[in-house]
Amino acid sequence: MTDSRPWRGVLVATALPLNDDLSVDYDAYAEHCAWLVANGCDGVVPNGSLGEYQVLTPEERTRVVETAVAAIGGGRVMPGVAAYGSAEARRWAEQAGGAGCGAVMLLPPNAYRADERSVLAHYAEVARAGLPVVAYNNPIDTKVDLVPELLAQLHGEGHIQGVKEFSGDVRRAYRIAELAPELDLLIGADDVALELALAGAKGWVAGYPNALPAACVELYRAAVAGDLATAEPLYRQLHPLLRWDSKVEFVQAIKLSMDLAGRHGGACRPPRVPLLPAQEAAVRAATEKALAAGLA
């Protein structure tokens, strides 16, 4: 964890453990955050898509952030502050700051296909909360694409300090570095982790460390160090799981892998539904193979 740039390193987009009645198990969540850090992760990102933030009440969303901060310290916590309106997203950023967090992660407006002016205004408003903002580019799900030129403009105007890049297009890493060399690129999709690490990523907002933290941290550290002899075979072993991070059912898949690894994954809140039998079998087989190989 880098104090001045707390988004650097391996930050886990945390899955949120639920009780049988689908209420939030805050004690299990606190333990999970502490376990991730104990296993080498640099911090956590609560209230992202993997944390099912869209189906939390405001009270639950607030308490999730406070629980993470109490468990591992605010400098290691970068909450997602996505919301339909800029004012609401700013309020979530202010809440994060009040809880002691060091940065926040922000999607572009995603209730509609926002144009460039709307995106700039959105990030400008949330940046006024006073915390460093890491943009989250996910054009697949949001239909708003933070292309390198737009990211450079957002950074140049002081609205963002980093970007979680989930487009899957690894070529963008080089264009971003050319246009905004001081903008930190973060790996946003697990299944391009090696490629983006080699392209100069400064961090990884990661999903699969929820189940296999030590192996994922080893992969990241080796990749950014250019140690391909370690990173490449480990990446091949993990990739049958990492690719689930880019599928629609990523929350259910990662929670199933957590259950198999002895963690508290459990169910999801509607409208997410259980995996189909073939999907469950594929995730189960890949997870059991990784565990049998000693990955953890």
Secondary structure, 3 states (H helix, E strand, C coil): CCCCCCCCEEEEECCCCECCCCCECHHHHHHHHHHHHHCCCCEEECCCHHHCHHHCCHHHHHHHHHHHHHHHCHHHECCECCCCCHHHHHHHHHHHHHHCCCCEEECCCCCCCCCHHHHHHHHHHHHCCCCCEEEEECHHHHCCCCCHHHHHHHHHCCCCCEEEECCCCCCHHHHHHHHCCCCEEEECCHHHHHHHHHCCCCEEEECHHHCCHHHHHHHHHHHHCCCHHHHHHHHHHHHHHHHHHHCCCHHHHHHHHHHHCCCCCCCCCCCCCCCCHHHHHHHHHHHHHHHHCCCC
